[in-house]
Amino acid sequence: MTIEQLVEEASGLVSMPQVALQVTRLVEDPNSSAEDIAQAIAREPALAARILRLANSPLYGMRSEVDTVSRAVTVLGTLQVRDLVLASAAVHGFDGIPNELVTMEDFWRHSLYTGLASRRLARLMLAGREESSFIAGLLHDIGKLVLYHRCPQQVVQAFLAVINGEQERIDAAERALLGFDHAELGGALMAHWALPAHLVAAARYHHRPLEAPERFRREAFRVHVANHIAQMAQLDTTRPGDVPPVEPTAWETLGLSPLQVPELVQAVQEEVVEVEEAMFRGEG
């Protein structure tokens, strides 16, 4: 099965809701206002509730309560709200897609760790894209969910190839079996959804950041390193050898030091619980 076939099938199962597409159009329209965007979100009560929970979560550290969608758009900014709407739509779009290989709770917990680590790396780099970096990390493994649902046998074979020492990394094992990996598939799906190009590139190249287009290479490296930090945080270790290594040039590319890893691991461990509650708590 090709990437194109899988994206087509996934699009039939998980599509971007109209409100997400509308918000994207409004953000790109110079004649639209923050109030237009807020009104579009408010028409979907579940989405509006998630945006408000996130706006009031430790992710943003607001000093006063954000109690309306209009205020959320004002204080967070239209680009950040758009990214949150897209991420929320993607996350909850997969709720009803079954697979036998991983629970949604486990999958999204790792994704959340990666998003938080990516955000903190952006802050240290003074990159100016902290919230967008959070979304990039959150969605980096979205292609895995499609593979779990449509190609479970190959996923198991790839996992066993790594366990048995036949392949060093899971993405390489997937490429050997399928001709592509979950990162490429995730990038293709996100491009089909018309998500911003930097988010697409961060997902597509997070295992092979050196192959990313020059203008998106730092984003790809950031999610690459964030994935490494997330794995350490989940294992409660600060020893780099306990998880798959990063590209040797990663730290130099990001202008950071591996000596900062223990602090980053601790920070995302402390932050994850409350943000997880805001991001994934069921509606009702």
C-alpha positions in Angstrom: 0.0 0.0 0.0 1.4 3.4 -1.0 1.5 6.6 1.0 -1.1 8.1 -1.3 -3.5 5.2 -0.8 -3.1 5.4 3.0 -3.7 9.2 3.0 -6.8 8.8 0.9 -8.1 6.1 3.2 -7.2 8.1 6.3 -8.9 11.1 4.9 -12.1 9.1 4.5 -11.9 8.2 8.2 -10.5 11.3 9.7 -11.2 14.6 8.1 -10.6 18.2 9.3 -13.9 19.6 10.5 -15.3 22.6 8.7 -14.7 24.8 11.7 -10.9 24.1 11.5 -10.8 24.9 7.8 -12.9 28.0 8.4 -10.6 29.3 11.2 -7.6 28.7 8.9 -9.2 30.7 6.1 -10.1 33.5 8.5 -6.6 33.7 9.9 -5.2 34.1 6.4 -7.8 36.7 5.4 -6.5 40.2 6.1 -10.1 41.5 6.2 -11.2 39.2 9.1 -11.1 40.1 12.7 -10.3 38.3 16.0 -14.1 38.4 16.7 -14.8 36.6 13.4 -12.4 33.9 14.4 -13.9 33.7 17.9 -17.4 33.4 16.5 -16.4 30.6 14.2 -14.9 28.6 17.2 -17.9 29.4 19.5 -20.3 27.6 17.1 -18.6 24.4 18.1 -19.1 24.2 21.9 -16.8 21.2 22.4 -14.0 22.9 20.5 -14.6 26.2 22.3 -14.3 24.4 25.7 -11.0 22.8 24.7 -9.6 26.1 23.6 -10.6 27.8 26.9 -9.2 24.9 28.9 -5.9 25.2 27.1 -5.8 29.0 27.4 -6.2 28.6 31.1 -3.7 25.7 31.4 -0.1 26.0 32.6 0.9 26.0 28.9 0.2 29.7 28.8 0.5 30.8 32.4 -2.2 33.5 32.3 -2.5 35.7 35.4 -6.2 36.1 35.0 -8.9 33.7 33.8 -9.6 33.6 30.1 -13.3 33.2 30.2 -14.4 33.8 26.6 -13.2 32.6 23.2 -12.9 36.2 22.1 -10.4 36.9 24.9 -8.5 33.7 24.1 -8.0 34.9 20.5 -7.0 38.3 21.8 -4.5 37.2 24.4 -3.1 34.2 22.6 -3.1 35.6 19.1 -4.7 34.4 15.9 -1.9 32.2 14.8 -1.6 30.4 18.1 -5.4 29.9 18.2 -5.4 28.5 14.7 -2.7 26.0 15.6 -4.6 24.9 18.7 -7.8 24.5 16.6 -5.9 22.4 14.1 -4.2 20.3 16.7 -7.4 19.7 18.7 -9.2 18.7 15.5 -6.5 16.2 14.6 -6.3 14.8 18.1 -10.0 14.3 18.6 -10.5 13.2 15.0 -8.7 9.9 15.7 -10.8 9.1 18.8 -13.1 6.7 16.9 -10.4 5.0 14.8 -9.6 1.6 16.4 -6.3 -0.1 16.6 -5.0 -3.1 18.6 -1.4 -1.9 19.1 -1.5 1.1 21.4 -4.0 2.9 23.6 -4.9 6.5 22.6 -3.9 7.5 26.1 -0.4 6.2 25.7 0.0 7.5 22.2 -1.1 11.0 23.0 0.9 11.1 26.3 4.1 10.6 24.4 3.0 13.2 21.8 2.3 15.6 24.6 5.7 15.1 26.2 7.2 15.8 22.8 5.1 18.9 22.3 6.1 20.3 25.7 9.8 19.6 25.1 9.6 21.2 21.6 8.0 24.3 23.1 10.7 24.6 25.7 13.5 24.1 23.1 11.9 26.9 21.1 11.9 29.1 24.2 15.6 28.5 24.9 16.4 29.1 21.2 14.4 32.4 21.3 12.8 31.1 18.1 9.6 33.1 18.6 7.4 30.1 17.7 6.9 28.5 21.1 3.2 27.6 20.7 3.6 26.5 17.1 6.5 24.3 18.2 4.2 22.7 20.8 1.8 21.7 18.0 4.6 20.4 15.9 5.7 18.1 18.6 2.2 17.1 19.5 1.4 16.0 15.9 4.8 14.5 15.0 3.8 10.9 15.2 0.3 11.2 13.7 1.3 8.9 10.8 1.7 6.0 13.4 -2.0 6.0 14.0 -2.7 5.4 10.4 -0.2 2.6 10.3 -1.6 1.0 13.5 -5.0 1.0 11.9 -4.2 0.0 8.3 -0.9 -1.9 8.5 -0.7 -3.5 12.0 1.2 -6.6 10.8 3.9 -4.5 9.2 4.1 -2.4 12.3 4.7 -5.5 14.5 7.3 -6.7 12.0 9.1 -3.4 12.1 9.1 -3.4 15.9 10.5 -7.0 16.0 13.2 -6.0 13.6 14.4 -3.4 16.0 14.1 -5.7 19.0 16.1 -8.4 17.2 18.8 -6.0 16.2 18.0 -6.2 12.5 17.4 -2.5 12.3 18.7 0.2 14.6 15.5 2.5 14.5 11.8 2.0 13.9 11.7 4.4 11.0 14.4 2.5 9.2 12.5 -0.8 9.8 9.3 0.7 8.5 11.0 1.9 5.3 12.5 -1.5 4.7 9.1 -3.1 4.9 6.8 -0.4 3.4 9.1 1.8 1.4 8.2 4.8 3.7 8.0 5.5 7.4 5.4 6.9 9.8 7.0 10.3 9.7 6.6 10.6 5.9 3.1 9.3 6.1 2.2 11.8 8.8 3.7 14.7 6.8 1.7 13.6 3.8 -1.6 13.4 5.8 -1.0 16.8 7.4 -0.2 18.3 3.9 -3.5 16.8 2.7 -5.2 18.6 5.5 -3.5 21.9 4.4 -1.8 22.4 7.7 1.0 25.0 7.8 4.1 24.0 5.9 6.4 24.2 8.9 4.2 21.7 10.8 4.2 19.4 7.9 8.0 19.5 7.6 8.5 19.0 11.3 6.5 15.8 11.2 7.9 14.5 7.9 11.6 15.0 8.9 11.6 14.5 12.6 13.6 11.3 12.3 15.8 12.6 9.5 16.1 16.3 10.1 19.2 16.7 7.8 16.9 16.0 4.9 14.5 18.8 5.7 14.4 21.8 3.4 16.8 24.5 4.7 14.0 26.9 5.8 12.4 24.2 7.9 15.5 22.4 9.2 15.6 24.0 12.6 11.9 23.0 13.2 12.7 19.4 12.2 15.7 19.3 14.4 13.7 20.8 17.3 11.1 18.0 17.1 13.8 15.5 16.6 15.5 16.5 19.9 12.2 17.0 21.6 11.2 13.4 20.8 14.5 12.3 22.4 13.8 14.3 25.5 10.2 13.0 25.7 11.4 9.4 25.7 13.8 10.2 28.5 11.1 11.9 30.5 8.7 9.0 30.1 11.4 6.6 31.2 12.4 8.9 34.1 16.0 8.9 33.0 18.6 11.6 32.1 21.1 9.2 30.6 21.1 9.7 26.8 22.1 6.1 26.2 18.8 4.9 27.5 16.9 6.1 24.4 17.7 6.3 20.7 20.4 8.9 19.9 20.0 12.3 18.3 21.8 13.3 15.1 25.3 14.4 16.0 24.8 17.9 14.7 21.5 18.5 16.4 22.7 20.5 19.4 25.0 22.7 17.2 22.2 23.3 14.8 19.8 24.4 17.6 22.5 26.4 19.4 21.9 24.5 22.6 23.9 22.0 24.7 23.1 18.4 25.7 24.0 19.6 29.3 20.6 21.2 29.3 18.8 17.9 28.9 18.3 17.0 32.6 16.6 20.4 33.3 14.4 19.9 30.2 13.4 16.4 31.3 12.4 17.6 34.7 10.5 20.6 33.3 8.3 18.5 31.0 7.6 15.9 33.7 6.3 18.7 36.0 4.2 20.3 33.2 2.6 17.3 31.6 -0.1 16.4 34.1 -2.1 19.6 34.0 -1.7 20.2 30.3 -2.8 16.6 29.6 -6.0 17.3 31.6 -6.7 20.4 29.5 -5.9 18.8 26.2 -7.5 15.4 26.4 -10.2 15.5 29.0 -13.5 14.3 27.6 -16.2 16.7 27.0 -19.4 16.7 29.1 
